[in-house]
Amino acid sequence: MKYLLFLTPFFLFNSSKNDPMDRFAEIEILPGHLETYLAFLNEEAKASLEKEDGVLCIHPTVKGNHVRMLEVEAAYQAHFLHYKNAKTDRIKSLV
């Protein structure tokens, strides 16, 4: 199964309220749920880039049952909270 991977160069930003913001998450997926979680992640990333003006890039990497994700937004938004709460039944830990 293939998944979209969004690669966009990113830079260090000043931390003002209206400046771009980066979020980094480390997610451990429960055994047996990786494939369905990655399908969800692929859909969510594609939809975010297409429909949310503030999302500049989403860059996930996968190693075993561990997903690391970088999201860069144009400014602070509540998008990540929606994502975080959407699939808690498949996630073992989220940092």
TAPEBEL-V55574 format. One line per field, one symbol per residue. ss: DSSP state (2 for helix, 1 for strand, 0 for the rest). A space follows every 50 residues. Layout:
# TAPEBEL-V55574
ss->???
This chain:
# TAPEBEL-V55574
ss->00000000000000000000111111111000022222222222222222 200011111111100111111110000022222222000011110
